[in-house]
Amino acid sequence: MVYIGKAGGPGKNATLRSRMRQYMRFGQGEALGHCGGRYIWQLSDSRDLVVCWKPTTGEDPRDVERELIDEFKAIYGRHPFVNLAD
């Protein structure tokens, strides 16, 4: 299971901590403005998922996110299922 997301970047106040908090609150049923990765909470074992991150010092997180999604698509032929196709 893979969900690729981002936090921070030029002009953004979000931190990894604030994005994870928001992500978890959405998974607990709170109505939030951002719902990226919302399909992950439909998995029966969503409580057992592992969170990993990649520091992007000096890089725009939006570019890194796009590169990771493109790399996933090149390998598997599709977006990660919880990342909605854009």
C-alpha positions as semicolon CSV with decimal commas, in nm:
position;residue;x (nm);y (nm);z (nm)
1;M;0,000;0,000;0,000
2;V;0,141;0,335;-0,098
3;Y;0,012;0,687;-0,055
4;I;0,242;0,964;-0,169
5;G;0,183;1,307;-0,019
6;K;0,373;1,620;0,070
7;A;0,409;1,878;0,344
8;G;0,565;2,220;0,338
9;G;0,734;2,389;0,050
10;P;0,749;2,745;-0,081
11;G;0,465;2,950;0,066
12;K;0,327;2,657;0,268
13;N;0,296;2,640;0,645
14;A;0,218;2,268;0,667
15;T;0,475;2,050;0,841
16;L;0,504;1,675;0,834
17;R;0,360;1,671;1,186
18;S;0,060;1,889;1,096
19;R;-0,012;1,690;0,777
20;M;0,004;1,357;0,961
21;R;-0,224;1,492;1,234
22;Q;-0,470;1,609;0,971
23;Y;-0,448;1,276;0,789
24;M;-0,517;1,080;1,108
25;R;-0,806;1,308;1,208
26;F;-0,966;1,252;0,867
27;G;-0,927;0,877;0,918
28;Q;-1,111;0,911;1,248
29;G;-1,407;1,065;1,068
30;E;-1,350;1,437;1,111
31;A;-1,462;1,657;0,823
32;L;-1,152;1,839;0,698
33;G;-1,082;2,050;0,391
34;H;-0,810;1,815;0,268
35;C;-0,892;1,453;0,199
36;G;-0,587;1,325;0,010
37;G;-0,537;0,952;0,061
38;R;-0,893;0,911;0,186
39;Y;-0,929;0,565;0,031
40;I;-0,661;0,423;0,258
41;W;-0,909;0,429;0,548
42;Q;-1,132;0,183;0,362
43;L;-0,875;-0,094;0,405
44;S;-0,964;-0,344;0,677
45;D;-0,608;-0,330;0,816
46;S;-0,560;0,048;0,797
47;R;-0,463;0,059;1,166
48;D;-0,159;-0,157;1,087
49;L;-0,012;0,065;0,817
50;V;0,342;0,200;0,848
51;V;0,428;0,564;0,784
52;C;0,754;0,651;0,608
53;W;0,886;0,984;0,487
54;K;1,163;1,130;0,277
55;P;1,328;1,461;0,371
56;T;1,332;1,697;0,073
57;T;1,584;1,955;0,191
58;G;1,647;2,205;-0,087
59;E;1,382;2,054;-0,313
60;D;1,025;2,162;-0,373
61;P;0,804;1,896;-0,210
62;R;0,557;1,927;-0,500
63;D;0,830;1,825;-0,745
64;V;0,941;1,533;-0,529
65;E;0,580;1,415;-0,488
66;R;0,527;1,427;-0,865
67;E;0,854;1,240;-0,930
68;L;0,762;0,966;-0,681
69;I;0,416;0,923;-0,832
70;D;0,563;0,916;-1,184
71;E;0,819;0,655;-1,073
72;F;0,542;0,442;-0,919
73;K;0,339;0,471;-1,241
74;A;0,641;0,371;-1,453
75;I;0,689;0,055;-1,246
76;Y;0,327;-0,048;-1,184
77;G;0,146;0,114;-1,478
78;R;-0,092;0,317;-1,261
79;H;-0,117;0,565;-0,973
80;P;-0,105;0,428;-0,619
81;F;-0,473;0,351;-0,563
82;V;-0,511;0,604;-0,281
83;N;-0,355;0,884;-0,488
84;L;-0,633;1,003;-0,711
85;A;-0,527;1,034;-1,076
86;D;-0,476;1,392;-1,185
